[in-house]
């Protein structure tokens, strides 16, 4: 099994200084061909900045509407030692402050059907809660494809 044939990578947010200032959203990705989306938030230098993190289901790539959905997350704050996998309600959670960390946010395609919606698109939403510049970016990994293939179809148009 080839990893890249079963996972699709999308640049959710290019790495930049003060990446999570104000309200920041990843690119909207289409999950119609995948069962899971994983948002990998990589934070470099940034000692005090935190964000309230939520996941939005959307009806289209624009998006014309947003509906927060439940998800799971874990933080890796020391080397490669993962924190506890935690279920988050649609209201989200507040990240911890600190440099050199990875936040992994996982959402299942079934969560996009909350509140009677039948959405296929998803985005990560981050609202700065403690002001402090954080160097970072977001990688989106779509997995468990409905149809594995050598070259996965685009998920951002």
N, C-alpha and C positions, 0 to 999 in steps of 0.2 A: 504494500500500500504506500503510495507516494503522498506525503503530507500536503503538498500544494495542490493535489487533485481533490482533496477532501476539505480544504480550507481556502477561503477567499479573503485576501487582504485588501483593506481600504484605508487610505490616509484619512483619518477622521479630523485631525487638526495638525498641521505642520508644527514642529517644535519651534518655540519662540520665547523670548524673555517676557515675563509678566503675562504668560499664556492664559491665565484664568481670571484676569481682571474683569470686574463687572459680571455680566452674564455671557457665558460662552457656550456654544452648542457645537457638537461634532457635525460632520456632514450627515445628511439623512441617507440611510441605506435601505435598500429593498430586501426584505427577508422572504419573498415568495418562493425562492429556491432553496431556502435553508431553514433548519429548525432552531438554530441557536446563533446569537450574536454576542461576542465578547468584546468589550471596550477595554483597552489597556491604556491607562493614563500613566505616563512616565514623567515623574517629577525629578528634576535635577536640583539645582541650588534654589533654596527658598525656605527660610526657617519658620516663618510665622503665618503664611497665607493658608487659609482653609476655604473649602467650598461646600455648599449644600449640593449634593449630587442626586439627580433624578434621571429617569429614563422616560422618554415620550414616545408613544405610538402615534403614527401620523397616517393620514389617508393617501398622501402623495408626497413627492419629493420637494414640493414648494416650501414648507408644508402649509396647507390651507387650514389645518386644525391640529391641535396637540392634545393628547390625553396621557397623563402620567400613569405608569404601570409598575407593578411590583417587580423586583429583581433580586439577585444575590450579588454579594461583593465580598472581597477580601483585600486587605492591604499587606504589602510586603515592605516592611520598613527597615529590616536588618538583613543585608546580603540577599540570600535566597530563601529565607525562613518565612513561610507564608503565615499570615494571621488566620484567625478563625473565619470560615465561610459563614456569612451572616445573611439572613433573609431581610430585605428592606421592603417596607410598604411603599405604595405609590408616592408618599410624601418624601421619600428619600432618606439620606443620612448625611451627616457632616463629616468630611474627611479630617484626619488628624494633621497637625502641623509638623513640618520637618523636611529636611533635605533628603535627597536620594531615596525615593520610595516609588513603588509601583502600586497602583490601584487597579484591581481587576473587577469589572462589572459584567455580570452575565445575565442575559435575558432570553427566555424561551419564547418561541413564536406564538405559543398558545396564550401568553400574557397579553399579546396585542389585541386579543378579542375581548378585553375587559369592557364593562359597561355597555355591552351589546354592539360594540363597534367591530368591524371586520377589517382592521387596518393591516397593511403589509409592510409599512415603513417604520423605521425606528431611528432615534437619535439620542445621544447623551447630552444632558443639560447640566451645566455647572454654574452656580450663582455664588460669587465670592462672599464669604461670611466673615472672615477675618482678613483685613487688607494686608497684603504683603506680596511682593513680586515673587513669582514662582516660574522658573524656567521649565517648560514642559511641552508635551504634545499628546495626541490621542491616536492610537492605532485601533482599527476595528477588524476583528477576525470573525468572519461568518463560517459556521461549521455545520456538520451533519447535513450535507447537501441532499436534496431530494433525488438528484441525479448526478452522481460523480462523473466528472469528465476531465480530460487533459487540461483544457482551458475553460475556466469558469466564466459564465456570462457576467457582464457588468452589473453592479448592484447600486450604482449611484445616478442612473438616469431613468 
